Amino acid sequence: MRFAVGERDFEADGRPVRLLSGALHYFRVHEAQWGHRLAMLRAMGLNCVETYVPWNWHAPRPDEVRDVGALGRFLDAVAAAGLMAIVRPGPYICGEWENGGLPWWVTGALGRRVRTRDAAFLRAVDAWWEAVLPQVVARQCDRGGPVVLVQVENEYGSYGSDAEYLGYLARRLRELGVSVPLCTSDGAEDHMLTGGSVPGVLATVNFGSGAREAFATLRRHRARGPLMCMEFWCGWFAHWGEEAEPRGAQDAAGALREVLECGASVNVYMAHGGTSFGGWAGANRAGEVQDGALLPTVTSYDYGAPVDERGRPTEKFWRMREVLAPFAEGPLPGVPEPEPVVAGPLEAALSGWVALDAVVEALGGAEVCAGVPPTFEEVGVERGLVRYRVAVPGPREPYALRVAGLRDRAVTVVDGVRGPVLEEGAEVLGRVPGPAEVELWVESLGRVNYGPRLGEAKGITGGVLHERQYLHGVRARGLSLDALEGAAGAAAVAGLAFGGPRPGARGLHRGTVTVPEGGVGDAVVELPGWTRGFVWVGGFPVGRYWSVGPQRGLFVPGPVLREGENEVLVLELEGPDGADGADGAAGAPRLVP
């Protein structure tokens, strides 16, 4: 099929066609459930699916690119479902994803030079695209595949104005074999369209309502070409510690109808949000220009989407289906049966616990000794934590001990005794006499994925001060979540000296949950009385939990479970040290349908 950008419409083999697309990120859905989710999109009335491609997920270290074939397999599943595809390969994706999809080893080295014409950044992008784009090129519609549109960067006008950089990316996409139309997407504001558009490349806009006004703004910049809302925000995401802001089904469906009444194509963002498994959720900064407090995003990326996190149709699904049905070619397919759910509730039997100190010593990276605290990037940690140790000389008076430039959250220990938990903006530990040994256990709550603070370093970015004096001679050891994952992680965990179970205590917990015969299915893992940390079930990295809410349980895809015993690992980062759960309140993890 030949897909082209016409004067007013998209054209497939010369025939006008409207893209009715829905966002579904292959990396947020278990591969065994791609087919079901794609069938749900078709049943809603969509003829296309859109996905980002997360550079950092595929390239966690500078010397490693892993499983880019997942993108190809997803696009094959898209074709099998009878859908077209829009691919947005970055290099930046936003998506409420860790670091906006940029690898820590790129932003750590380059800082503000990323997303510009900087030669070192462009070399890194070239290497990444040379690895991943063959998966897209081979599956373009002019080669019999589903891909009809490829995006240049993402919402660049919300970040910068380097036209040379954008032009370079557009040229490289062509040089690397992309032959289908290219596009950009930006907010429907003059400065965003001015900063993010590329001459000769289709411009699209992103919004959640006010289609007529948004498209009028776009027409001021582009008099010709199809109208398209590349991100029609039908819901929204949630931050830890804040209640989600739901969007009503009738309101969202009405706004979608207005988009279609304008004669435009659309990409419903998200049609199915899925889950930011494994601690890959990003963070935002508060404030109009994103310069305020850190706002980490929850593990669930349900987004208030028409197909919910577990793949079930919501009221929004049915209302949008009604809006989309008149634009379909023929009757809509039936709605697939929901995925099975686990036979539960099932309580995990905890069998062992290891203190966090011992976990870091056994599974952490090499200890770094430096004059000032090294950042996460300098000790090679993306998702996880860093233990900092520093001595207060003595004898000296009990002056205030504070941490300058803390990102994001630190559990403190002085001479073996737990102190307060510190956050950005509240970085005074208290008055500490010398001599003393101080530990600061710092966790990243997710790197910023949008705005001018993109790519900022994690950990202690300033220093540790006693009165006004910097304390030098800092020892730092990182624990990456990668160290607990995969076959190597399983072997490392098996080698730990586990003691008796202590539910809710700070450290690594091991146990099993037994699924009865015929009882495998999707589940939610709940951790009553636990504070904050990460969970693995059946070796699968489920994600971060945190008692501040609003998320109270973590989705576990049915395909990661099996009949019989399934291992459960819980890495608790903030609970009490070496005691049973706080005031005896922590219970065993459990799976519920």
SEMI-527407 format. One line per 8 residues: number of its first residue (from 1); for each residue x, y, z of C-alpha. Coordinates in steps of 0.25 Angstrom, whole numbers, always signed. Example, Ala and Ser with C-alpha at 12.3 -4.5 7.8 and 13.67 -1.06 7.14 Angstrom:
BEGIN
1> +49,-18,+31; +55,-4,+29
END
This chain:
BEGIN
1> +0,+0,+0; +5,+14,-3; +1,+24,+8; +3,+39,+6; +0,+52,+11; -10,+59,+2; -15,+74,+1; -26,+71,+11
9> -26,+57,+14; -17,+45,+17; -17,+36,+4; -16,+21,+3; -13,+17,-11; -19,+30,-15; -32,+28,-7; -35,+38,+4
17> -34,+31,+18; -36,+35,+32; -27,+30,+43; -35,+26,+55; -23,+22,+64; -21,+18,+79; -8,+19,+87; -4,+5,+93
25> +11,+4,+97; +16,-10,+95; +26,-8,+106; +15,-6,+116; +7,-18,+113; +11,-33,+114; +15,-39,+101; +5,-50,+103
33> -6,-40,+104; -3,-31,+92; -13,-39,+83; -25,-37,+93; -22,-22,+95; -21,-20,+80; -34,-27,+78; -40,-18,+88
41> -36,-6,+80; -42,-11,+67; -55,-14,+75; -55,+1,+79; -55,+5,+65; -40,+8,+62; -33,+5,+50; -19,+8,+55
49> -10,+7,+67; +1,+17,+71; +13,+13,+80; +26,+20,+86; +39,+13,+86; +47,+15,+99; +62,+16,+96; +66,+14,+111
57> +57,+1,+112; +65,-5,+100; +78,+1,+104; +80,+1,+119; +95,+3,+117; +104,+9,+107; +110,-5,+102; +96,-12,+102
65> +84,-12,+92; +74,-22,+96; +62,-28,+90; +59,-18,+79; +52,-29,+73; +40,-27,+82; +36,-15,+74; +36,-23,+61
73> +28,-34,+68; +18,-24,+73; +17,-18,+59; +15,-32,+54; +3,-34,+64; -2,-21,+59; -3,-26,+45; -9,-39,+49
81> -20,-31,+56; -23,-23,+43; -18,-10,+48; -9,+1,+43; +2,+6,+51; +8,+20,+55; +22,+18,+61; +29,+29,+70
89> +43,+25,+72; +48,+38,+79; +59,+39,+83; +51,+46,+93; +37,+41,+96; +32,+47,+109; +20,+37,+112; +22,+39,+127
97> +33,+29,+125; +47,+29,+133; +55,+41,+127; +46,+43,+115; +52,+30,+109; +66,+36,+109; +77,+27,+115; +83,+31,+128
105> +97,+29,+122; +93,+39,+111; +87,+50,+120; +98,+48,+131; +109,+51,+121; +103,+62,+113; +93,+69,+122; +86,+81,+115
113> +93,+77,+102; +83,+66,+99; +71,+69,+89; +80,+79,+82; +90,+78,+70; +101,+74,+79; +110,+65,+72; +112,+55,+83
121> +97,+54,+85; +94,+52,+70; +105,+41,+70; +97,+34,+81; +84,+35,+74; +90,+30,+61; +95,+18,+68; +81,+15,+74
129> +73,+18,+62; +83,+9,+54; +79,-2,+63; +64,-1,+64; +59,+5,+51; +61,-7,+43; +49,-13,+51; +41,-1,+46
137> +46,+0,+32; +44,-15,+29; +29,-13,+33; +25,-1,+25; +12,-1,+18; +20,+0,+4; +26,-13,+8; +14,-20,+12
145> +14,-16,+27; +5,-8,+36; +14,+5,+38; +8,+17,+31; +14,+29,+39; +27,+31,+47; +29,+43,+56; +41,+52,+57
153> +44,+54,+72; +33,+57,+81; +26,+70,+86; +39,+77,+83; +33,+91,+83; +30,+89,+98; +45,+88,+100; +54,+95,+90
161> +55,+102,+77; +67,+96,+70; +62,+95,+56; +76,+89,+51; +74,+77,+61; +60,+74,+56; +64,+75,+42; +76,+66,+44
169> +66,+55,+50; +57,+56,+39; +68,+54,+29; +74,+42,+37; +60,+35,+37; +60,+36,+22; +75,+32,+21; +72,+20,+29
177> +61,+15,+21; +48,+21,+26; +39,+24,+13; +25,+26,+19; +21,+40,+23; +28,+47,+34; +21,+56,+45; +23,+64,+57
185> +14,+66,+69; +13,+78,+78; +3,+86,+87; -7,+95,+79; +0,+108,+83; +8,+117,+74; +22,+116,+81; +21,+101,+82
193> +17,+99,+67; +28,+109,+63; +39,+102,+72; +35,+88,+68; +31,+88,+53; +40,+84,+42; +38,+89,+28; +32,+79,+18
201> +28,+70,+30; +13,+68,+34; +10,+76,+47; +0,+70,+56; -5,+76,+70; -8,+70,+84; -20,+74,+92; -31,+68,+101
209> -42,+78,+97; -45,+90,+88; -43,+83,+75; -48,+95,+66; -39,+105,+73; -27,+95,+73; -28,+92,+58; -30,+107,+55
217> -16,+110,+62; -10,+98,+53; -16,+104,+41; -9,+118,+44; +4,+110,+43; +0,+100,+32; -10,+104,+22; -10,+90,+15
225> -9,+76,+19; -18,+66,+27; -23,+71,+41; -19,+61,+52; -19,+61,+67; -7,+52,+70; -10,+52,+85; -25,+53,+88
233> -24,+53,+104; -36,+45,+108; -32,+43,+122; -19,+46,+131; -8,+40,+139; -7,+40,+154; +5,+44,+163; +8,+37,+177
241> +2,+45,+188; -9,+51,+179; -23,+47,+176; -25,+44,+161; -34,+54,+153; -44,+45,+145; -50,+50,+132; -64,+46,+130
249> -68,+37,+119; -78,+46,+112; -69,+58,+113; -57,+50,+106; -67,+44,+96; -72,+58,+93; -58,+64,+91; -55,+52,+82
257> -67,+55,+73; -63,+69,+72; -50,+65,+66; -56,+56,+56; -66,+67,+52; -55,+75,+48; -51,+65,+38; -38,+61,+45
265> -31,+48,+48; -28,+45,+63; -20,+37,+72; -27,+34,+85; -16,+35,+96; -17,+26,+103; -26,+15,+97; -20,+5,+106
273> -10,+11,+116; -5,-2,+123; +6,-2,+134; +20,+4,+136; +25,-9,+141; +39,-10,+147; +40,+4,+153; +40,+10,+139
281> +30,+21,+143; +36,+35,+141; +33,+48,+149; +29,+63,+146; +32,+76,+153; +21,+84,+159; +19,+99,+154; +15,+105,+141
289> +29,+104,+135; +32,+91,+142; +42,+97,+152; +35,+93,+166; +34,+80,+174; +36,+66,+169; +24,+59,+165; +27,+44,+163
297> +17,+36,+155; +10,+24,+160; +12,+10,+154; -1,+8,+148; -3,+15,+134; -18,+13,+134; -19,+27,+129; -34,+27,+130
305> -34,+20,+117; -45,+13,+110; -38,+0,+111; -34,-1,+126; -21,-5,+132; -26,-20,+132; -31,-19,+118; -46,-18,+121
313> -55,-8,+114; -60,+4,+122; -72,+13,+121; -62,+22,+112; -60,+10,+103; -75,+8,+100; -77,+23,+98; -65,+25,+89
321> -69,+12,+81; -83,+19,+78; -75,+32,+73; -66,+24,+64; -75,+13,+59; -81,+22,+48; -67,+24,+42; -63,+10,+41
329> -63,+2,+28; -74,-8,+31; -79,-13,+45; -70,-13,+57; -64,-26,+62; -69,-32,+75; -63,-29,+88; -53,-40,+92
337> -56,-48,+105; -48,-42,+117; -35,-49,+121; -37,-59,+132; -34,-55,+147; -26,-62,+157; -34,-71,+167; -32,-64,+180
345> -30,-57,+189; -17,-64,+191; -7,-60,+202; +8,-62,+200; +16,-70,+210; +28,-62,+214; +40,-70,+217; +52,-61,+218
353> +57,-47,+220; +71,-40,+218; +74,-27,+223; +76,-16,+213; +91,-14,+217; +94,-28,+213; +86,-28,+200; +94,-15,+196
361> +107,-22,+200; +104,-35,+192; +97,-29,+180; +101,-15,+179; +112,-9,+170; +126,-6,+174; +127,+5,+185; +132,+18,+180
369> +140,+27,+189; +140,+42,+185; +142,+56,+192; +128,+59,+189; +116,+50,+188; +115,+44,+174; +102,+44,+166; +94,+32,+162
377> +99,+34,+148; +114,+34,+154; +111,+21,+161; +104,+15,+149; +90,+13,+155; +77,+16,+147; +66,+10,+155; +69,+7,+170
385> +76,+14,+181; +90,+18,+186; +95,+17,+200; +104,+28,+204; +114,+28,+216; +121,+40,+222; +128,+43,+235; +126,+55,+244
393> +139,+58,+250; +140,+60,+265; +140,+64,+275; +131,+75,+271; +118,+81,+276; +104,+76,+271; +102,+85,+259; +91,+84,+248
401> +94,+73,+238; +88,+76,+224; +88,+70,+210; +89,+80,+199; +83,+76,+185; +76,+64,+190; +68,+56,+179; +59,+50,+183
409> +57,+43,+196; +67,+38,+207; +65,+29,+219; +76,+34,+229; +84,+26,+239; +93,+32,+250; +103,+23,+257; +93,+11,+254
417> +81,+18,+259; +70,+22,+249; +67,+37,+247; +57,+44,+239; +53,+42,+224; +58,+54,+216; +51,+59,+203; +55,+71,+194
425> +52,+84,+201; +53,+78,+215; +68,+74,+215; +72,+76,+230; +75,+63,+237; +76,+70,+251; +87,+73,+261; +98,+63,+261
433> +111,+64,+270; +124,+59,+265; +130,+48,+263; +118,+41,+256; +116,+32,+244; +105,+36,+235; +97,+28,+225; +88,+33,+214
441> +80,+23,+207; +75,+31,+195; +65,+26,+185; +61,+31,+171; +46,+32,+170; +47,+34,+155; +54,+43,+146; +47,+55,+140
449> +41,+52,+127; +36,+66,+122; +40,+80,+123; +53,+88,+125; +58,+79,+137; +58,+67,+127; +71,+59,+129; +75,+65,+143
457> +84,+56,+152; +79,+47,+163; +85,+45,+177; +92,+56,+185; +95,+66,+175; +101,+76,+184; +108,+71,+197; +106,+68,+212
465> +109,+79,+221; +111,+80,+236; +108,+95,+240; +114,+102,+228; +125,+92,+226; +125,+81,+215; +128,+67,+219; +137,+61,+209
473> +142,+47,+207; +128,+40,+203; +127,+25,+200; +115,+22,+191; +110,+8,+187; +98,+7,+177; +88,-4,+176; +81,-5,+163
481> +68,-12,+161; +74,-19,+149; +82,-27,+160; +70,-34,+164; +64,-37,+150; +67,-48,+140; +74,-61,+142; +86,-54,+148
489> +78,-47,+158; +71,-60,+162; +84,-67,+164; +89,-55,+172; +77,-54,+181; +77,-69,+183; +91,-68,+189; +87,-58,+200
497> +87,-62,+214; +72,-61,+217; +68,-61,+232; +54,-63,+237; +42,-55,+231; +40,-41,+237; +28,-35,+229; +29,-20,+226
505> +44,-19,+231; +54,-11,+222; +61,-21,+213; +58,-32,+203; +47,-42,+206; +45,-55,+199; +33,-64,+199; +23,-72,+190
513> +9,-71,+186; +2,-84,+182; -8,-83,+170; -18,-95,+170; -20,-104,+157; -28,-96,+147; -26,-83,+155; -16,-75,+147
521> -20,-62,+142; -18,-47,+144; -17,-42,+158; -14,-30,+167; -3,-31,+178; -6,-24,+191; +3,-21,+202; -5,-17,+214
529> +4,-9,+224; +16,-8,+216; +22,+5,+213; +30,+7,+200; +38,-2,+190; +37,-12,+179; +31,-25,+176; +34,-37,+167
537> +24,-48,+165; +29,-61,+157; +42,-53,+153; +34,-42,+147; +37,-28,+151; +23,-23,+155; +27,-9,+160; +27,+1,+171
545> +17,+1,+183; +16,+13,+192; +6,+14,+204; +4,+29,+201; -6,+24,+190; -14,+27,+182; -10,+13,+176; -13,+2,+186
553> -10,-10,+178; -1,-14,+166; -5,-21,+154; +1,-35,+151; -2,-41,+137; -7,-55,+137; +4,-60,+127; +15,-58,+138
561> +8,-68,+148; +7,-83,+147; +0,-93,+155; +6,-97,+168; +17,-89,+175; +21,-75,+169; +33,-67,+176; +30,-54,+182
569> +41,-44,+185; +38,-31,+192; +49,-20,+193; +44,-11,+205; +52,+2,+205; +46,+10,+217; +40,+1,+227; +46,-1,+241
577> +59,-8,+242; +60,-22,+246; +46,-22,+253; +33,-28,+250; +24,-18,+242; +21,-4,+248; +13,-7,+260; +11,-21,+255
585> +2,-15,+244; +9,-21,+232; +3,-34,+227; +7,-44,+216; +6,-40,+202; -6,-45,+195; -12,-47,+181; -26,-43,+178
593> -35,-45,+166
END
